[in-house]
Amino acid sequence: MASSSIDAAVAVTRLGLGARPGEIDRVAADPRGWLRAQIRPDGAPVPAGESRDTATRVAQYIAYQSDRGAGRNAAAADAEARRKARQAGRRALAEGTAQAFLARADLAATTDQGFAERWALFWSNALSVSSTKFAAGVFLGQYEAEAIRPHVFGRFDDLVLAAEQHPAMLLYLDQARSAGPGSAAGRRREVGLNENLAREMMELHTVGADGGYDQADVTELARALTGWSVPTARDARPRSGARRGLRRATGPTTAPQDGFLFRANLHEPGARTVMGKTYPGGGPQQGEAILRDLARHPATARRLSRRLAAHFVADDPPPALVAALEAAWTRSGGDLAEVARALIAAPETWAPMPAKIKTPYEFVVSAHRALDTRPRRLPPLRQALAGMGQPMFAPPSPEGWPDTAADWAGPDALVKRLNWAKTAADRATQDDPSAVAAAAVGVRLGERTRLAVARAESRPEALTLFLMSPEFQRR
């Protein structure tokens, strides 16, 4: 068994999203080169489809807010009409997000850059936002397209700053409602301090729960972040003179700024001390400076290197692989392109035995790739993922979707996968299931599965057996 054949199968099925017909053979000449070629300065590909940017989406959301506010003050005769208009506006916003998910799934099912797509999906999940909160869900397509994908092969501090300042994150973690107790608004007791974003920045997005911070650091960071906000319907109303209390964000980041506002009247004045370092006051730059230092902290490199190794290779990752990723992270100052190259170079990455079970989304995408089909309609995709426990754009918490076999390999979950596999097999058009199996996993196809597929009584049965085989369910 040629090592190039094994490596090609590993590259496409473990580090990528699964093989399309002929893909493993095409990659076999240089599996590592195929992966490295996908590490590009402009980031990961962006799904096609609705191209509305964050600024346009903000305008749509403001219009929806305005209609909702006007409805509360409408005369009785207008109330029903306004109610219907609000419902239509809400449906339109939700449909835009749903179509963005369909476009993302279609990209995953058809792309020839499977590694870049998996890398982008990892970072989207690591910096998770959920549509379980409607206001945040409105912006999820733009969040991935503008805050995540352009930065996934750049510096981590740029990526995390773009994510934290995007309306999706600011609304998801209630940052837009936070005010410093000593700010102009806080002194009037209109609003209070909200620590959600600060806590998740530290616990989930950077140094981690064991990174050496305490509750006082969370509170200090929360005070530094006060003023980070998003435009609202109130901001769109014309005012006489300057718009007091509002200022567009500035700073060294290349992140889109159209949906980010700094509100000086909410910002807690004064210096802040976080993890032993003091930061002078100065508007949005104070929070940005703290976040960049957290992003560059050794604990962040250590924690996220382990999480990367656990996602790409094994639930309990090899210590040598974690160390190699951490070294690349530290040496490069958080250059994610260098971390990706270290993952590709590490011998532990290329262990031939699959150790990771696919999430429902990965399973559905890889099945489309194996069967050379596309998820063209939203309702069956939505229903399938919800049934398997991974509804679209809806991780259950800021931790994102879980990533271990224990989370996805329960008996009920496997039954749901089986039902979907039968449906997909019934609709498939391939004449030769054995050829499908060989092309989808290459030399990793075991003799037991090969015989089961070859001896099946029907084409749909053969394809179902393959889609539910250990070789296909694991990567």
C-alpha positions as CSV (number, residue, x, y, z in Angstrom):
1,M,0.0,0.0,0.0
2,A,1.8,3.1,-1.2
3,S,2.3,5.8,1.4
4,S,1.2,8.5,-1.1
5,S,-2.2,6.7,-1.4
6,I,-2.6,6.6,2.3
7,D,-1.5,10.2,2.7
8,A,-3.9,11.3,0.0
9,A,-6.8,9.6,1.7
10,V,-5.9,11.2,5.0
11,A,-5.4,14.6,3.5
12,V,-8.8,14.6,1.8
13,T,-10.9,12.8,4.4
14,R,-9.4,13.9,7.7
15,L,-8.0,17.4,7.0
16,G,-10.5,18.1,4.3
17,L,-14.3,17.5,4.2
18,G,-14.4,14.2,2.4
19,A,-13.5,13.1,-1.2
20,R,-15.4,13.9,-4.3
21,P,-15.1,11.4,-7.2
22,G,-11.5,11.2,-8.3
23,E,-10.2,13.7,-5.7
24,I,-8.0,11.3,-3.8
25,D,-6.3,10.2,-7.0
26,R,-5.7,13.8,-8.0
27,V,-4.2,14.6,-4.6
28,A,-2.0,11.5,-4.4
29,A,0.9,13.2,-6.4
30,D,1.5,15.6,-3.5
31,P,-0.9,15.5,-0.6
32,R,1.0,17.9,1.6
33,G,1.5,20.4,-1.3
34,W,-2.3,20.2,-2.0
35,L,-2.9,21.2,1.6
36,R,-0.3,24.0,1.7
37,A,-1.6,25.5,-1.5
38,Q,-4.9,26.3,0.3
39,I,-3.2,28.5,2.9
40,R,-3.7,31.9,1.3
41,P,-3.3,35.4,2.7
42,D,-6.8,36.3,1.7
43,G,-8.2,33.6,3.9
44,A,-10.8,30.9,3.1
45,P,-13.3,31.0,0.2
46,V,-16.6,32.9,0.9
47,P,-19.8,31.1,0.0
48,A,-21.8,32.4,-3.0
49,G,-25.4,33.5,-2.8
50,E,-26.7,36.5,-0.9
51,S,-23.9,39.1,-1.0
52,R,-25.3,41.6,1.4
53,D,-22.5,43.0,3.5
54,T,-22.7,43.9,7.2
55,A,-23.5,47.5,6.5
56,T,-26.5,46.6,4.4
57,R,-27.6,44.0,6.9
58,V,-27.4,46.6,9.7
59,A,-29.6,48.9,7.6
60,Q,-32.2,46.1,7.2
61,Y,-32.1,45.3,10.9
62,I,-32.6,49.0,11.8
63,A,-35.6,49.1,9.4
64,Y,-37.0,46.1,11.2
65,Q,-36.4,47.7,14.6
66,S,-38.0,50.9,13.4
67,D,-41.1,49.1,12.2
68,R,-41.4,47.3,15.5
69,G,-41.0,50.5,17.5
70,A,-43.6,52.3,15.3
71,G,-46.0,49.5,15.9
72,R,-46.1,50.1,19.6
73,N,-47.3,53.6,19.0
74,A,-49.7,52.9,16.1
75,A,-53.4,53.6,16.2
76,A,-55.6,50.6,16.5
77,A,-56.6,50.7,12.9
78,D,-52.9,50.4,11.8
79,A,-51.9,47.8,14.4
80,E,-52.7,44.7,12.4
81,A,-51.0,46.0,9.3
82,R,-47.9,46.9,11.2
83,R,-47.9,43.5,13.0
84,K,-48.0,41.7,9.6
85,A,-45.2,44.0,8.4
86,R,-43.0,43.2,11.4
87,Q,-43.6,39.5,10.9
88,A,-42.7,39.8,7.3
89,G,-39.5,41.7,8.2
90,R,-38.5,39.1,10.7
91,R,-39.1,36.3,8.2
92,A,-37.0,38.1,5.6
93,L,-34.1,38.5,8.0
94,A,-34.3,34.9,9.1
95,E,-34.5,33.7,5.6
96,G,-31.4,35.6,4.7
97,T,-29.5,33.8,7.4
98,A,-30.9,30.4,6.3
99,Q,-29.9,31.0,2.7
100,A,-26.4,31.9,3.9
101,F,-26.2,28.6,5.6
102,L,-27.4,26.8,2.5
103,A,-24.7,28.6,0.5
104,R,-22.1,27.6,3.1
105,A,-23.2,23.9,2.9
106,D,-23.1,24.1,-0.9
107,L,-19.6,25.4,-0.9
108,A,-18.5,22.7,1.5
109,A,-20.1,20.0,-0.7
110,T,-18.4,21.3,-3.9
111,T,-15.1,23.1,-3.0
112,D,-11.7,21.8,-4.1
113,Q,-10.3,23.6,-1.0
114,G,-11.6,21.2,1.6
115,F,-8.8,22.0,4.1
116,A,-9.3,25.7,3.9
117,E,-13.0,25.2,4.5
118,R,-12.5,22.9,7.4
119,W,-10.0,25.4,8.9
120,A,-12.6,28.2,8.5
121,L,-15.3,26.1,10.1
122,F,-13.1,25.4,13.1
123,W,-12.5,29.0,13.8
124,S,-16.1,29.9,13.3
125,N,-17.0,27.3,16.0
126,A,-14.1,28.4,18.3
127,L,-15.5,32.0,18.1
128,S,-19.1,30.8,18.2
129,V,-22.2,32.8,17.7
130,S,-25.7,31.2,17.6
131,S,-29.0,32.0,15.9
132,T,-30.7,30.9,19.1
133,K,-30.7,34.7,19.8
134,F,-32.5,36.2,16.9
135,A,-30.7,39.6,16.9
136,A,-27.3,37.8,16.6
137,G,-28.6,35.3,14.0
138,V,-29.5,38.1,11.7
139,F,-25.8,38.7,11.1
140,L,-24.4,35.2,11.0
141,G,-23.8,35.0,7.2
142,Q,-22.0,38.3,7.3
143,Y,-20.1,37.3,10.5
144,E,-18.5,34.3,8.8
145,A,-18.0,36.0,5.5
146,E,-16.4,39.2,6.9
147,A,-15.1,38.6,10.4
148,I,-13.9,35.0,10.2
149,R,-13.0,33.8,6.7
150,P,-10.7,36.7,5.6
151,H,-8.6,36.3,8.7
152,V,-8.2,32.5,9.2
153,F,-4.7,32.4,7.7
154,G,-3.7,35.7,9.2
155,R,-2.8,36.7,12.8
156,F,-5.0,35.4,15.5
157,D,-5.3,38.8,17.2
158,D,-6.7,40.3,14.0
159,L,-9.2,37.4,13.7
160,V,-10.4,37.6,17.3
161,L,-10.7,41.4,17.2
162,A,-12.7,41.2,14.0
163,A,-15.0,38.6,15.6
164,E,-15.5,40.4,18.9
165,Q,-16.4,43.7,17.2
166,H,-18.9,42.3,14.7
167,P,-22.5,42.9,15.4
168,A,-23.2,39.2,15.6
169,M,-20.9,38.7,18.6
170,L,-21.8,42.1,20.3
171,L,-25.5,41.2,20.1
172,Y,-25.1,37.5,21.0
173,L,-23.2,38.3,24.2
174,D,-25.2,41.4,25.1
175,Q,-22.3,43.8,24.9
176,A,-24.4,46.5,23.2
177,R,-26.3,46.7,26.5
178,S,-23.3,47.2,28.8
179,A,-22.4,50.5,30.4
180,G,-19.8,51.5,32.9
181,P,-21.1,52.5,36.3
182,G,-19.0,55.7,36.1
183,S,-20.0,56.5,32.5
184,A,-22.5,59.3,31.6
185,A,-25.2,56.8,31.0
186,G,-24.3,54.7,34.0
187,R,-24.5,57.6,36.4
188,R,-28.0,58.2,35.2
189,R,-28.6,54.5,36.0
190,E,-30.1,53.8,32.5
191,V,-28.1,50.6,32.1
192,G,-25.5,48.6,33.9
193,L,-22.3,46.6,33.4
194,N,-22.6,43.4,31.4
195,E,-19.7,40.9,31.7
196,N,-20.8,38.3,29.2
197,L,-18.4,39.3,26.3
198,A,-15.5,39.9,28.7
199,R,-16.0,36.5,30.3
200,E,-16.2,34.6,27.1
201,M,-13.3,36.5,25.6
202,M,-11.1,35.2,28.4
203,E,-12.6,31.8,29.0
204,L,-13.5,30.6,25.5
205,H,-11.8,32.8,23.0
206,T,-8.3,33.4,24.4
207,V,-6.4,32.2,27.5
208,G,-9.0,29.7,28.9
209,A,-10.4,29.1,32.4
210,D,-7.0,28.0,33.6
211,G,-5.1,30.9,32.0
212,G,-4.3,32.7,35.2
213,Y,-7.1,35.3,35.4
214,D,-9.7,35.9,38.1
215,Q,-13.0,37.5,38.5
216,A,-11.5,40.9,39.0
217,D,-9.8,40.6,35.6
218,V,-13.1,39.8,34.0
219,T,-14.8,42.9,35.6
220,E,-11.9,45.1,34.6
221,L,-12.1,43.8,31.0
222,A,-15.8,44.3,31.0
223,R,-15.3,48.0,32.0
224,A,-12.7,48.5,29.3
225,L,-15.2,47.1,26.7
226,T,-18.0,49.4,27.6
227,G,-19.0,51.6,24.7
228,W,-18.5,48.8,22.1
229,S,-21.9,48.7,20.5
230,V,-23.9,48.5,17.3
231,P,-26.2,51.0,15.4
232,T,-29.8,51.0,16.3
233,A,-33.0,52.5,15.0
234,R,-32.5,55.4,17.4
235,D,-29.1,56.2,15.8
236,A,-30.7,56.4,12.4
237,R,-33.0,59.3,13.4
238,P,-31.8,62.7,12.3
239,R,-30.4,64.9,15.0
240,S,-29.4,68.5,15.2
241,G,-25.7,69.1,15.5
242,A,-23.2,66.4,16.2
243,R,-24.3,62.9,17.2
244,R,-23.1,63.0,20.7
245,G,-21.8,59.8,22.2
246,L,-21.3,58.0,18.9
247,R,-18.0,57.4,17.1
248,R,-17.0,54.9,14.5
249,A,-14.3,52.6,15.6
250,T,-10.7,53.3,14.5
251,G,-7.5,51.4,15.0
252,P,-5.0,49.0,13.5
253,T,-7.4,46.2,12.5
254,T,-8.5,45.5,9.0
255,A,-11.9,44.2,10.3
256,P,-15.0,45.6,8.7
257,Q,-16.2,48.5,10.9
258,D,-19.6,49.3,9.4
259,G,-21.6,47.5,12.1
260,F,-19.4,48.6,15.0
261,L,-20.0,51.8,17.0
262,F,-18.2,53.1,20.0
263,R,-20.5,55.0,22.4
264,A,-18.5,57.4,24.6
265,N,-21.4,58.0,26.9
266,L,-21.4,54.3,27.9
267,H,-17.6,53.9,28.4
268,E,-16.2,53.6,31.9
269,P,-13.5,56.2,32.2
270,G,-10.1,55.5,33.7
271,A,-7.2,53.0,33.4
272,R,-7.9,49.3,33.7
273,T,-5.6,46.6,35.0
274,V,-6.0,43.1,33.5
275,M,-3.8,40.1,34.4
276,G,-1.2,42.4,36.0
277,K,-0.9,44.9,33.2
278,T,-2.4,48.4,33.3
279,Y,-4.0,50.0,30.3
280,P,-4.6,53.8,30.1
281,G,-8.0,55.1,29.2
282,G,-8.7,56.0,25.6
283,G,-12.0,54.9,24.2
284,P,-12.3,51.7,22.1
285,Q,-8.5,51.4,21.9
286,Q,-8.4,50.3,25.5
287,G,-10.4,47.2,25.0
288,E,-8.6,46.5,21.7
289,A,-5.2,46.6,23.4
290,I,-6.3,44.2,26.2
291,L,-7.8,41.8,23.7
292,R,-4.7,41.8,21.6
293,D,-2.5,41.0,24.6
294,L,-4.9,38.2,25.6
295,A,-4.7,36.8,22.0
296,R,-0.9,36.8,22.2
297,H,-0.7,35.3,25.7
298,P,1.1,31.9,26.0
299,A,-2.0,30.4,27.6
300,T,-3.9,31.2,24.4
301,A,-1.3,29.5,22.2
302,R,-1.4,26.4,24.5
303,R,-5.1,26.1,24.7
304,L,-6.0,26.7,21.1
305,S,-3.2,24.5,19.9
306,R,-4.6,21.6,21.8
307,R,-8.1,22.4,20.5
308,L,-6.8,22.4,16.9
309,A,-5.0,19.1,17.5
310,A,-8.2,17.6,19.0
311,H,-10.3,18.7,16.2
312,F,-8.1,17.6,13.3
313,V,-6.5,14.4,14.7
314,A,-7.9,12.8,17.8
315,D,-10.2,13.6,20.8
316,D,-7.2,13.0,23.0
317,P,-4.5,14.5,20.8
318,P,-0.9,13.4,20.7
319,P,1.2,15.6,23.1
320,A,3.9,15.9,20.4
321,L,1.4,17.4,17.9
322,V,0.1,19.9,20.5
323,A,3.6,20.9,21.3
324,A,4.5,21.4,17.6
325,L,1.4,23.6,17.0
326,E,2.1,25.6,20.1
327,A,5.7,26.1,19.1
328,A,4.7,27.4,15.7
329,W,2.1,29.7,17.2
330,T,4.6,31.1,19.7
331,R,7.4,31.4,17.2
332,S,5.3,33.2,14.6
333,G,3.4,35.5,17.0
334,G,0.1,33.8,16.4
335,D,0.4,33.6,12.6
336,L,-2.3,31.0,11.8
337,A,-0.8,30.3,8.4
338,E,2.3,29.0,10.2
339,V,0.2,27.0,12.6
340,A,-1.6,25.4,9.7
341,R,1.7,24.5,8.1
342,A,2.9,23.0,11.3
343,L,-0.2,20.8,11.4
344,I,0.5,19.6,7.9
345,A,4.1,18.9,8.7
346,A,3.6,17.0,11.9
347,P,3.9,13.2,11.5
348,E,1.1,12.6,14.0
349,T,-1.3,14.2,11.6
350,W,-0.8,11.4,9.1
351,A,-1.6,8.4,11.3
352,P,-3.5,6.1,9.0
353,M,-6.2,5.0,11.4
354,P,-9.2,7.4,11.6
355,A,-9.8,8.6,15.2
356,K,-12.5,11.3,14.8
357,I,-16.2,10.8,14.4
358,K,-17.9,13.2,12.0
359,T,-20.4,15.7,13.3
360,P,-23.8,15.6,11.6
361,Y,-22.8,18.6,9.4
362,E,-19.6,16.9,8.4
363,F,-21.4,13.6,7.7
364,V,-24.0,15.3,5.5
365,V,-21.4,17.3,3.6
366,S,-19.1,14.4,3.1
367,A,-22.0,12.3,1.9
368,H,-22.9,14.9,-0.7
369,R,-19.2,14.9,-1.8
370,A,-19.0,11.1,-2.1
371,L,-22.3,10.9,-4.0
372,D,-21.4,14.0,-6.2
373,T,-24.6,15.8,-5.2
374,R,-25.3,19.2,-3.7
375,P,-27.7,20.4,-1.0
376,R,-29.8,22.5,-3.3
377,R,-32.9,22.9,-1.1
378,L,-33.0,24.3,2.4
379,P,-35.9,22.4,4.0
380,P,-34.4,18.9,3.8
381,L,-31.0,20.1,4.9
382,R,-32.5,22.0,7.9
383,Q,-34.7,19.0,8.8
384,A,-31.8,16.5,8.6
385,L,-29.4,18.5,10.7
386,A,-32.0,19.3,13.3
387,G,-32.9,15.6,13.5
388,M,-29.3,14.6,14.0
389,G,-28.9,17.2,16.8
390,Q,-26.9,19.9,15.0
391,P,-29.5,22.5,13.8
392,M,-28.1,25.1,11.4
393,F,-26.2,28.0,12.9
394,A,-27.5,27.1,16.3
395,P,-24.8,25.8,18.7
396,P,-26.3,25.5,22.2
397,S,-23.9,27.8,24.0
398,P,-20.9,30.2,23.4
399,E,-18.7,27.1,23.6
400,G,-19.8,26.1,20.1
401,W,-20.5,22.6,18.9
402,P,-18.9,19.7,20.8
403,D,-16.2,17.8,19.0
404,T,-15.8,14.3,20.5
405,A,-17.1,10.9,19.7
406,A,-19.0,10.8,23.0
407,D,-21.1,13.8,21.9
408,W,-22.1,12.4,18.5
409,A,-22.0,8.6,18.6
410,G,-25.0,7.7,20.8
411,P,-27.5,5.1,19.7
412,D,-30.3,7.5,18.9
413,A,-27.9,9.8,16.9
414,L,-26.7,6.8,14.8
415,V,-30.3,5.8,14.0
416,K,-31.0,9.4,12.8
417,R,-27.9,9.1,10.6
418,L,-29.1,5.8,9.2
419,N,-32.4,7.2,8.3
420,W,-30.8,10.1,6.5
421,A,-28.3,7.7,4.8
422,K,-31.2,5.6,3.4
423,T,-32.9,8.7,2.0
424,A,-29.6,9.9,0.4
425,A,-28.9,6.4,-1.1
426,D,-32.4,6.2,-2.5
427,R,-31.9,9.5,-4.4
428,A,-28.3,8.8,-5.5
429,T,-27.7,8.2,-9.2
430,Q,-24.4,6.3,-9.2
431,D,-24.6,2.9,-10.8
432,D,-21.6,1.3,-9.0
433,P,-21.6,1.6,-5.2
434,S,-18.3,-0.2,-4.9
435,A,-16.7,2.5,-7.0
436,V,-18.3,5.2,-4.9
437,A,-16.9,3.6,-1.7
438,A,-13.4,3.2,-3.2
439,A,-13.3,6.8,-4.4
440,A,-14.7,8.3,-1.2
441,V,-12.2,6.8,1.3
442,G,-9.4,5.3,-1.0
443,V,-7.1,2.7,0.5
444,R,-8.7,3.2,3.9
445,L,-11.7,1.1,2.7
446,G,-11.6,-2.1,4.8
447,E,-12.2,-5.6,3.4
448,R,-15.3,-6.2,5.5
449,T,-16.9,-3.0,4.3
450,R,-15.9,-3.6,0.7
451,L,-17.5,-7.1,0.7
452,A,-20.7,-5.8,2.4
453,V,-21.1,-3.1,-0.3
454,A,-20.3,-5.6,-3.1
455,R,-22.8,-8.2,-1.8
456,A,-25.7,-5.9,-1.0
457,E,-29.0,-6.9,-2.5
458,S,-29.6,-3.5,-4.1
459,R,-27.8,-0.3,-5.0
460,P,-29.5,1.8,-2.3
461,E,-28.7,-0.8,0.3
462,A,-25.1,-0.9,-0.8
463,L,-24.8,2.9,-0.6
464,T,-26.5,3.0,2.8
465,L,-24.1,0.3,4.2
466,F,-21.1,2.3,3.0
467,L,-22.4,5.7,4.3
468,M,-22.9,4.0,7.7
469,S,-19.6,2.2,7.7
470,P,-16.8,3.0,10.2
471,E,-14.6,4.1,7.4
472,F,-17.1,6.7,6.3
473,Q,-18.4,7.8,9.7
474,R,-14.9,8.5,11.0
475,R,-12.1,10.6,9.5
